[in-house]
Amino acid sequence: MNTRVVDFRSDTVTKPSKEMLEAMFQAAVGDDVYGEDPTVNELQEYAAQLFGMEAALFCASGTQTNQIAINVHVKPGGEVICHEESHVYKYEGGGIAKNSGASVRLLQGNRGRLTATEIEKWIMPDDIHFPVTQLISLEDTANRGGGAVYNFEDIEAIARLAKSKNIPLHLDGARVFNALAVNGIDFKRYAAQFDSISICLSKGLGAPVGSLLLGKKDFIHQARRVRKVMGGGMRQAGFLAAAGLFALKNNVNRLTEDHAKAKQLEDAFLKCDWVESTLSVETNILVVILKEEAKRDLYIQKLGECGVKVSAFGPGMIRLVTHLDVSQNDVDYMIEQLDKI
Protein backbone atom coordinates (compact mmCIF):
# COMPACT_ATOMS: atom_id res chain seq x y z
CA MET A 1 0.00 0.00 0.00
CA ASN A 2 1.33 3.45 -0.95
CA THR A 3 1.91 5.70 2.07
CA ARG A 4 3.44 8.68 0.31
CA VAL A 5 1.17 11.66 -0.36
CA VAL A 6 1.96 14.59 -2.63
CA ASP A 7 -0.77 17.23 -2.69
CA PHE A 8 -1.09 19.20 -5.93
CA ARG A 9 -4.75 20.18 -5.40
CA SER A 10 -3.99 23.78 -4.48
CA ASP A 11 -1.40 26.11 -3.01
CA THR A 12 -3.86 26.60 -0.15
CA VAL A 13 -2.82 23.27 1.41
CA THR A 14 0.57 24.55 2.62
CA LYS A 15 1.43 24.33 6.30
CA PRO A 16 3.48 26.82 8.30
CA SER A 17 7.20 26.19 8.36
CA LYS A 18 9.07 25.86 11.65
CA GLU A 19 10.33 29.44 11.26
CA MET A 20 6.84 30.76 10.56
CA LEU A 21 5.43 28.94 13.58
CA GLU A 22 8.14 30.46 15.75
CA ALA A 23 7.21 33.93 14.50
CA MET A 24 3.57 33.20 15.37
CA PHE A 25 4.44 31.99 18.87
CA GLN A 26 6.51 35.11 19.53
CA ALA A 27 3.92 37.59 18.21
CA ALA A 28 2.84 40.54 20.32
CA VAL A 29 -0.95 40.74 20.35
CA GLY A 30 -3.80 43.02 21.34
CA ASP A 31 -7.45 43.59 20.46
CA ASP A 32 -7.60 44.34 16.75
CA VAL A 33 -11.23 45.52 16.87
CA TYR A 34 -9.87 48.36 19.00
CA GLY A 35 -6.97 48.71 16.57
CA GLU A 36 -4.59 47.67 19.33
CA ASP A 37 -2.95 44.55 17.94
CA PRO A 38 0.64 45.63 17.20
CA THR A 39 1.42 42.72 14.86
CA VAL A 40 -1.74 43.26 12.80
CA ASN A 41 -0.89 46.95 12.56
CA GLU A 42 2.67 46.13 11.50
CA LEU A 43 1.43 43.73 8.81
CA GLN A 44 -1.03 46.28 7.44
CA GLU A 45 1.58 49.04 7.38
CA TYR A 46 4.21 46.81 5.79
CA ALA A 47 1.86 45.65 3.02
CA ALA A 48 0.60 49.17 2.30
CA GLN A 49 4.15 50.49 2.02
CA LEU A 50 5.22 47.54 -0.13
CA PHE A 51 2.63 48.51 -2.74
CA GLY A 52 2.69 52.25 -2.21
CA MET A 53 -0.91 52.30 -1.01
CA GLU A 54 -2.18 54.48 1.84
CA ALA A 55 -3.60 51.74 4.05
CA ALA A 56 -4.42 48.05 4.39
CA LEU A 57 -6.87 45.85 6.27
CA PHE A 58 -6.18 42.30 7.50
CA CYS A 59 -9.07 39.91 6.86
CA ALA A 60 -9.82 36.21 7.18
CA SER A 61 -9.88 35.30 3.49
CA GLY A 62 -9.62 36.50 -0.08
CA THR A 63 -13.34 36.08 -0.52
CA GLN A 64 -13.86 38.42 2.41
CA THR A 65 -11.49 41.07 1.06
CA ASN A 66 -13.09 40.89 -2.39
CA GLN A 67 -16.62 41.10 -1.02
CA ILE A 68 -15.76 43.97 1.30
CA ALA A 69 -14.23 45.91 -1.59
CA ILE A 70 -17.24 45.33 -3.80
CA ASN A 71 -19.57 46.40 -0.99
CA VAL A 72 -17.69 49.67 -0.48
CA HIS A 73 -17.44 50.48 -4.19
CA VAL A 74 -20.94 49.46 -5.33
CA LYS A 75 -24.41 50.56 -4.29
CA PRO A 76 -27.40 48.18 -4.47
CA GLY A 77 -28.68 48.02 -8.03
CA GLY A 78 -25.27 48.79 -9.49
CA GLU A 79 -23.28 46.52 -11.77
CA VAL A 80 -19.84 44.94 -11.60
CA ILE A 81 -17.95 44.16 -14.80
CA CYS A 82 -15.80 41.03 -14.51
CA HIS A 83 -14.72 37.98 -16.47
CA GLU A 84 -17.24 35.14 -16.60
CA GLU A 85 -14.69 32.81 -14.96
CA SER A 86 -13.57 35.26 -12.28
CA HIS A 87 -13.36 34.16 -8.66
CA VAL A 88 -15.49 37.07 -7.42
CA TYR A 89 -18.37 35.74 -9.52
CA LYS A 90 -17.81 32.00 -9.76
CA TYR A 91 -16.45 30.96 -6.37
CA GLU A 92 -17.77 33.41 -3.77
CA GLY A 93 -21.22 31.99 -3.17
CA GLY A 94 -23.18 34.63 -5.07
CA GLY A 95 -21.75 37.21 -2.70
CA ILE A 96 -22.01 40.13 -5.15
CA ALA A 97 -25.79 39.73 -5.17
CA LYS A 98 -26.22 38.65 -1.56
CA ASN A 99 -23.86 41.10 0.13
CA SER A 100 -24.12 44.14 -2.11
CA GLY A 101 -27.37 43.77 -4.04
CA ALA A 102 -25.50 44.28 -7.29
CA SER A 103 -25.67 42.61 -10.67
CA VAL A 104 -22.76 41.46 -12.80
CA ARG A 105 -21.80 41.98 -16.43
CA LEU A 106 -19.91 38.84 -17.38
CA LEU A 107 -17.40 39.19 -20.20
CA GLN A 108 -15.43 36.62 -22.12
CA GLY A 109 -11.71 37.01 -22.55
CA ASN A 110 -8.50 35.16 -23.15
CA ARG A 111 -7.79 32.79 -20.23
CA GLY A 112 -9.59 34.93 -17.65
CA ARG A 113 -8.17 38.24 -18.84
CA LEU A 114 -10.02 41.26 -20.24
CA THR A 115 -9.02 44.22 -22.41
CA ALA A 116 -10.06 47.85 -22.32
CA THR A 117 -11.75 47.46 -25.70
CA GLU A 118 -13.91 44.59 -24.44
CA ILE A 119 -14.81 46.40 -21.25
CA GLU A 120 -15.67 49.74 -22.86
CA LYS A 121 -18.40 48.15 -25.00
CA TRP A 122 -20.25 47.06 -21.85
CA ILE A 123 -20.07 50.15 -19.69
CA MET A 124 -23.73 51.05 -19.37
CA PRO A 125 -25.05 54.35 -20.78
CA ASP A 126 -27.03 56.72 -18.57
CA ASP A 127 -30.38 55.04 -19.20
CA ILE A 128 -32.96 54.24 -16.53
CA HIS A 129 -33.47 50.78 -18.07
CA PHE A 130 -29.93 49.66 -17.24
CA PRO A 131 -27.96 49.20 -14.03
CA VAL A 132 -25.18 51.72 -13.51
CA THR A 133 -21.68 50.35 -14.06
CA GLN A 134 -20.02 51.00 -10.71
CA LEU A 135 -16.96 48.72 -10.64
CA ILE A 136 -14.52 46.89 -12.89
CA SER A 137 -12.87 43.83 -11.33
CA LEU A 138 -9.79 42.05 -12.70
CA GLU A 139 -8.05 38.87 -11.52
CA ASP A 140 -4.27 38.47 -11.81
CA THR A 141 -3.18 35.72 -12.03
CA ALA A 142 -6.39 34.25 -13.44
CA ASN A 143 -7.11 30.97 -11.67
CA ARG A 144 -9.56 29.60 -14.25
CA GLY A 145 -7.14 30.68 -16.96
CA GLY A 146 -4.56 28.29 -15.57
CA GLY A 147 -2.59 30.96 -13.73
CA ALA A 148 -2.44 33.30 -16.71
CA VAL A 149 -0.73 36.67 -16.18
CA TYR A 150 -2.04 40.00 -17.48
CA ASN A 151 0.05 42.00 -19.91
CA PHE A 152 0.77 45.11 -17.84
CA GLU A 153 0.04 47.38 -20.80
CA ASP A 154 -3.48 45.94 -20.87
CA ILE A 155 -3.89 46.74 -17.17
CA GLU A 156 -2.70 50.30 -17.79
CA ALA A 157 -5.21 50.70 -20.63
CA ILE A 158 -8.05 49.40 -18.46
CA ALA A 159 -7.00 51.75 -15.65
CA ARG A 160 -7.06 54.73 -18.03
CA LEU A 161 -10.51 53.73 -19.22
CA ALA A 162 -11.81 53.30 -15.68
CA LYS A 163 -10.44 56.68 -14.64
CA SER A 164 -11.94 58.40 -17.69
CA LYS A 165 -15.35 56.95 -16.83
CA ASN A 166 -14.95 57.62 -13.07
CA ILE A 167 -15.37 53.89 -12.35
CA PRO A 168 -13.23 52.30 -9.62
CA LEU A 169 -10.95 49.41 -10.57
CA HIS A 170 -10.52 46.46 -8.20
CA LEU A 171 -7.91 43.71 -8.37
CA ASP A 172 -8.50 40.22 -7.07
CA GLY A 173 -4.81 39.62 -6.53
CA ALA A 174 -5.06 36.28 -4.75
CA ARG A 175 -1.89 35.24 -6.60
CA VAL A 176 -0.62 38.69 -7.54
CA PHE A 177 2.90 37.91 -6.34
CA ASN A 178 3.03 35.07 -8.86
CA ALA A 179 2.08 37.57 -11.55
CA LEU A 180 4.68 40.08 -10.40
CA ALA A 181 7.34 37.37 -10.39
CA VAL A 182 6.64 36.89 -14.10
CA ASN A 183 6.09 40.42 -15.39
CA GLY A 184 8.82 42.05 -13.28
CA ILE A 185 6.80 45.24 -12.83
CA ASP A 186 7.62 47.39 -9.80
CA PHE A 187 5.08 46.66 -7.06
CA LYS A 188 4.15 50.31 -6.56
CA ARG A 189 3.79 51.04 -10.25
CA TYR A 190 1.55 48.00 -10.61
CA ALA A 191 -0.60 48.86 -7.60
CA ALA A 192 -1.04 52.47 -8.72
CA GLN A 193 -3.40 51.27 -11.46
CA PHE A 194 -6.01 50.09 -8.96
CA ASP A 195 -8.36 51.67 -6.44
CA SER A 196 -8.36 48.53 -4.31
CA ILE A 197 -6.34 45.34 -4.21
CA SER A 198 -7.02 42.01 -2.50
CA ILE A 199 -3.91 39.97 -1.65
CA CYS A 200 -3.99 36.40 -0.35
CA LEU A 201 -1.36 35.32 2.17
CA SER A 202 -2.42 31.67 2.45
CA LYS A 203 -1.69 30.49 -1.09
CA GLY A 204 1.80 30.57 -2.58
CA LEU A 205 3.14 32.62 0.33
CA GLY A 206 2.36 29.81 2.73
CA ALA A 207 0.57 31.52 5.63
CA PRO A 208 -2.18 29.41 7.25
CA VAL A 209 -4.89 32.08 7.18
CA GLY A 210 -5.49 35.58 5.93
CA SER A 211 -5.74 38.14 3.15
CA LEU A 212 -5.16 41.87 2.92
CA LEU A 213 -7.25 44.61 1.34
CA LEU A 214 -5.31 47.67 0.17
CA GLY A 215 -6.54 51.11 -0.80
CA LYS A 216 -6.77 54.74 0.25
CA LYS A 217 -7.28 55.63 3.91
CA ASP A 218 -10.92 56.60 3.53
CA PHE A 219 -11.63 53.42 1.55
CA ILE A 220 -10.03 51.24 4.23
CA HIS A 221 -11.94 53.15 6.93
CA GLN A 222 -15.18 52.18 5.19
CA ALA A 223 -13.88 48.66 4.60
CA ARG A 224 -13.23 48.20 8.32
CA ARG A 225 -16.89 48.97 9.02
CA VAL A 226 -18.04 46.50 6.36
CA ARG A 227 -15.67 43.86 7.74
CA LYS A 228 -17.30 44.29 11.15
CA VAL A 229 -20.79 43.94 9.68
CA MET A 230 -19.69 40.75 7.89
CA GLY A 231 -18.46 39.29 11.18
CA GLY A 232 -14.82 39.79 10.31
CA GLY A 233 -13.71 41.75 13.34
CA MET A 234 -10.96 39.70 15.02
CA ARG A 235 -9.48 40.11 18.48
CA GLN A 236 -5.93 38.87 19.17
CA ALA A 237 -5.31 38.27 15.49
CA GLY A 238 -1.60 39.04 15.76
CA PHE A 239 -0.77 35.33 15.91
CA LEU A 240 -2.18 35.00 12.39
CA ALA A 241 -0.81 38.33 11.21
CA ALA A 242 2.68 37.26 12.24
CA ALA A 243 2.46 34.38 9.77
CA GLY A 244 1.41 36.78 7.04
CA LEU A 245 4.22 39.17 7.86
CA PHE A 246 6.76 36.32 7.77
CA ALA A 247 5.31 35.21 4.42
CA LEU A 248 5.66 38.67 2.86
CA LYS A 249 9.23 39.04 4.08
CA ASN A 250 10.48 35.55 3.24
CA ASN A 251 8.33 33.71 0.70
CA VAL A 252 7.85 36.11 -2.21
CA ASN A 253 11.13 35.67 -4.06
CA ARG A 254 10.95 31.88 -4.02
CA LEU A 255 7.72 31.76 -6.09
CA THR A 256 9.73 31.34 -9.29
CA GLU A 257 10.74 27.91 -7.97
CA ASP A 258 7.07 26.88 -8.02
CA HIS A 259 6.74 28.18 -11.58
CA ALA A 260 9.71 26.10 -12.74
CA LYS A 261 8.26 22.95 -11.15
CA ALA A 262 4.89 23.52 -12.81
CA LYS A 263 6.68 23.80 -16.15
CA GLN A 264 8.46 20.50 -15.51
CA LEU A 265 5.13 18.84 -14.83
CA GLU A 266 3.66 20.32 -18.00
CA ASP A 267 6.49 18.90 -20.10
CA ALA A 268 5.94 15.46 -18.57
CA PHE A 269 2.16 15.46 -19.10
CA LEU A 270 2.52 16.52 -22.73
CA LYS A 271 4.48 13.32 -23.36
CA CYS A 272 1.51 11.19 -22.22
CA ASP A 273 -0.57 9.75 -25.04
CA TRP A 274 -3.77 10.27 -23.01
CA VAL A 275 -3.23 14.03 -22.78
CA GLU A 276 -4.61 16.29 -25.51
CA SER A 277 -2.95 19.53 -24.41
CA THR A 278 -2.45 21.93 -21.51
CA LEU A 279 -3.18 25.54 -20.80
CA SER A 280 0.36 26.79 -21.28
CA VAL A 281 2.01 27.20 -17.87
CA GLU A 282 2.82 30.78 -16.91
CA THR A 283 3.00 30.53 -13.13
CA ASN A 284 2.33 27.73 -10.62
CA ILE A 285 -0.89 26.30 -12.08
CA LEU A 286 -1.05 23.49 -14.63
CA VAL A 287 -4.35 22.61 -16.31
CA VAL A 288 -4.23 19.32 -18.21
CA ILE A 289 -6.80 18.69 -20.96
CA LEU A 290 -7.48 14.98 -21.53
CA LYS A 291 -8.17 13.25 -24.82
CA GLU A 292 -11.05 11.31 -23.29
CA GLU A 293 -13.21 13.64 -21.26
CA ALA A 294 -15.16 10.82 -19.63
CA LYS A 295 -12.01 9.36 -18.06
CA ARG A 296 -11.15 12.41 -15.97
CA ASP A 297 -12.26 10.91 -12.66
CA LEU A 298 -10.53 7.62 -13.49
CA TYR A 299 -7.19 9.39 -13.97
CA ILE A 300 -7.71 11.30 -10.71
CA GLN A 301 -8.45 7.99 -8.97
CA LYS A 302 -5.36 6.30 -10.42
CA LEU A 303 -3.13 9.18 -9.36
CA GLY A 304 -4.71 9.05 -5.91
CA GLU A 305 -3.82 5.36 -5.64
CA CYS A 306 -0.20 6.43 -6.23
CA GLY A 307 -0.46 8.99 -3.43
CA VAL A 308 -0.82 11.99 -5.74
CA LYS A 309 -3.72 14.39 -5.13
CA VAL A 310 -4.97 16.56 -8.01
CA SER A 311 -8.20 18.47 -8.69
CA ALA A 312 -10.96 18.14 -11.25
CA PHE A 313 -11.17 21.42 -13.14
CA GLY A 314 -14.13 21.05 -15.43
CA PRO A 315 -15.10 18.47 -18.07
CA GLY A 316 -12.03 16.53 -19.17
CA MET A 317 -9.62 18.77 -17.25
CA ILE A 318 -7.29 18.19 -14.29
CA ARG A 319 -5.53 20.93 -12.31
CA LEU A 320 -2.21 20.73 -10.48
CA VAL A 321 -0.75 23.55 -8.41
CA THR A 322 2.84 23.71 -7.18
CA HIS A 323 3.71 25.38 -3.88
CA LEU A 324 6.35 25.60 -1.17
CA ASP A 325 5.40 22.19 0.28
CA VAL A 326 6.12 20.49 -3.06
CA SER A 327 9.79 19.57 -3.33
CA GLN A 328 11.77 18.69 -6.42
CA ASN A 329 11.68 15.10 -5.18
CA ASP A 330 7.88 15.29 -5.13
CA VAL A 331 7.84 16.53 -8.72
CA ASP A 332 10.13 13.69 -9.78
CA TYR A 333 7.88 11.21 -7.99
CA MET A 334 4.81 12.62 -9.75
CA ILE A 335 6.48 12.25 -13.14
CA GLU A 336 7.37 8.63 -12.34
CA GLN A 337 3.70 7.87 -11.64
CA LEU A 338 2.66 9.08 -15.07
CA ASP A 339 4.48 6.12 -16.61
CA LYS A 340 2.40 3.75 -14.48
CA ILE A 341 -0.85 5.31 -15.67
SVG drawing of the C-alpha trace seen along z (x, -y; Angstrom):
<svg xmlns="http://www.w3.org/2000/svg" viewBox="-36 -61 50 63">
<polyline fill="none" stroke="black" stroke-width="0.4" points="0.0,0.0 1.3,-3.4 1.9,-5.7 3.4,-8.7 1.2,-11.7 2.0,-14.6 -0.8,-17.2 -1.1,-19.2 -4.7,-20.2 -4.0,-23.8 -1.4,-26.1 -3.9,-26.6 -2.8,-23.3 0.6,-24.5 1.4,-24.3 3.5,-26.8 7.2,-26.2 9.1,-25.9 10.3,-29.4 6.8,-30.8 5.4,-28.9 8.1,-30.5 7.2,-33.9 3.6,-33.2 4.4,-32.0 6.5,-35.1 3.9,-37.6 2.8,-40.5 -1.0,-40.7 -3.8,-43.0 -7.4,-43.6 -7.6,-44.3 -11.2,-45.5 -9.9,-48.4 -7.0,-48.7 -4.6,-47.7 -2.9,-44.6 0.6,-45.6 1.4,-42.7 -1.7,-43.3 -0.9,-46.9 2.7,-46.1 1.4,-43.7 -1.0,-46.3 1.6,-49.0 4.2,-46.8 1.9,-45.6 0.6,-49.2 4.2,-50.5 5.2,-47.5 2.6,-48.5 2.7,-52.2 -0.9,-52.3 -2.2,-54.5 -3.6,-51.7 -4.4,-48.1 -6.9,-45.8 -6.2,-42.3 -9.1,-39.9 -9.8,-36.2 -9.9,-35.3 -9.6,-36.5 -13.3,-36.1 -13.9,-38.4 -11.5,-41.1 -13.1,-40.9 -16.6,-41.1 -15.8,-44.0 -14.2,-45.9 -17.2,-45.3 -19.6,-46.4 -17.7,-49.7 -17.4,-50.5 -20.9,-49.5 -24.4,-50.6 -27.4,-48.2 -28.7,-48.0 -25.3,-48.8 -23.3,-46.5 -19.8,-44.9 -17.9,-44.2 -15.8,-41.0 -14.7,-38.0 -17.2,-35.1 -14.7,-32.8 -13.6,-35.3 -13.4,-34.2 -15.5,-37.1 -18.4,-35.7 -17.8,-32.0 -16.5,-31.0 -17.8,-33.4 -21.2,-32.0 -23.2,-34.6 -21.8,-37.2 -22.0,-40.1 -25.8,-39.7 -26.2,-38.7 -23.9,-41.1 -24.1,-44.1 -27.4,-43.8 -25.5,-44.3 -25.7,-42.6 -22.8,-41.5 -21.8,-42.0 -19.9,-38.8 -17.4,-39.2 -15.4,-36.6 -11.7,-37.0 -8.5,-35.2 -7.8,-32.8 -9.6,-34.9 -8.2,-38.2 -10.0,-41.3 -9.0,-44.2 -10.1,-47.9 -11.7,-47.5 -13.9,-44.6 -14.8,-46.4 -15.7,-49.7 -18.4,-48.2 -20.3,-47.1 -20.1,-50.2 -23.7,-51.1 -25.0,-54.3 -27.0,-56.7 -30.4,-55.0 -33.0,-54.2 -33.5,-50.8 -29.9,-49.7 -28.0,-49.2 -25.2,-51.7 -21.7,-50.4 -20.0,-51.0 -17.0,-48.7 -14.5,-46.9 -12.9,-43.8 -9.8,-42.0 -8.1,-38.9 -4.3,-38.5 -3.2,-35.7 -6.4,-34.2 -7.1,-31.0 -9.6,-29.6 -7.1,-30.7 -4.6,-28.3 -2.6,-31.0 -2.4,-33.3 -0.7,-36.7 -2.0,-40.0 0.0,-42.0 0.8,-45.1 0.0,-47.4 -3.5,-45.9 -3.9,-46.7 -2.7,-50.3 -5.2,-50.7 -8.1,-49.4 -7.0,-51.8 -7.1,-54.7 -10.5,-53.7 -11.8,-53.3 -10.4,-56.7 -11.9,-58.4 -15.3,-57.0 -14.9,-57.6 -15.4,-53.9 -13.2,-52.3 -10.9,-49.4 -10.5,-46.5 -7.9,-43.7 -8.5,-40.2 -4.8,-39.6 -5.1,-36.3 -1.9,-35.2 -0.6,-38.7 2.9,-37.9 3.0,-35.1 2.1,-37.6 4.7,-40.1 7.3,-37.4 6.6,-36.9 6.1,-40.4 8.8,-42.0 6.8,-45.2 7.6,-47.4 5.1,-46.7 4.1,-50.3 3.8,-51.0 1.6,-48.0 -0.6,-48.9 -1.0,-52.5 -3.4,-51.3 -6.0,-50.1 -8.4,-51.7 -8.4,-48.5 -6.3,-45.3 -7.0,-42.0 -3.9,-40.0 -4.0,-36.4 -1.4,-35.3 -2.4,-31.7 -1.7,-30.5 1.8,-30.6 3.1,-32.6 2.4,-29.8 0.6,-31.5 -2.2,-29.4 -4.9,-32.1 -5.5,-35.6 -5.7,-38.1 -5.2,-41.9 -7.2,-44.6 -5.3,-47.7 -6.5,-51.1 -6.8,-54.7 -7.3,-55.6 -10.9,-56.6 -11.6,-53.4 -10.0,-51.2 -11.9,-53.2 -15.2,-52.2 -13.9,-48.7 -13.2,-48.2 -16.9,-49.0 -18.0,-46.5 -15.7,-43.9 -17.3,-44.3 -20.8,-43.9 -19.7,-40.7 -18.5,-39.3 -14.8,-39.8 -13.7,-41.7 -11.0,-39.7 -9.5,-40.1 -5.9,-38.9 -5.3,-38.3 -1.6,-39.0 -0.8,-35.3 -2.2,-35.0 -0.8,-38.3 2.7,-37.3 2.5,-34.4 1.4,-36.8 4.2,-39.2 6.8,-36.3 5.3,-35.2 5.7,-38.7 9.2,-39.0 10.5,-35.5 8.3,-33.7 7.8,-36.1 11.1,-35.7 10.9,-31.9 7.7,-31.8 9.7,-31.3 10.7,-27.9 7.1,-26.9 6.7,-28.2 9.7,-26.1 8.3,-23.0 4.9,-23.5 6.7,-23.8 8.5,-20.5 5.1,-18.8 3.7,-20.3 6.5,-18.9 5.9,-15.5 2.2,-15.5 2.5,-16.5 4.5,-13.3 1.5,-11.2 -0.6,-9.7 -3.8,-10.3 -3.2,-14.0 -4.6,-16.3 -3.0,-19.5 -2.4,-21.9 -3.2,-25.5 0.4,-26.8 2.0,-27.2 2.8,-30.8 3.0,-30.5 2.3,-27.7 -0.9,-26.3 -1.1,-23.5 -4.3,-22.6 -4.2,-19.3 -6.8,-18.7 -7.5,-15.0 -8.2,-13.3 -11.0,-11.3 -13.2,-13.6 -15.2,-10.8 -12.0,-9.4 -11.1,-12.4 -12.3,-10.9 -10.5,-7.6 -7.2,-9.4 -7.7,-11.3 -8.4,-8.0 -5.4,-6.3 -3.1,-9.2 -4.7,-9.1 -3.8,-5.4 -0.2,-6.4 -0.5,-9.0 -0.8,-12.0 -3.7,-14.4 -5.0,-16.6 -8.2,-18.5 -11.0,-18.1 -11.2,-21.4 -14.1,-21.1 -15.1,-18.5 -12.0,-16.5 -9.6,-18.8 -7.3,-18.2 -5.5,-20.9 -2.2,-20.7 -0.7,-23.6 2.8,-23.7 3.7,-25.4 6.4,-25.6 5.4,-22.2 6.1,-20.5 9.8,-19.6 11.8,-18.7 11.7,-15.1 7.9,-15.3 7.8,-16.5 10.1,-13.7 7.9,-11.2 4.8,-12.6 6.5,-12.3 7.4,-8.6 3.7,-7.9 2.7,-9.1 4.5,-6.1 2.4,-3.7 -0.9,-5.3"/>
</svg>
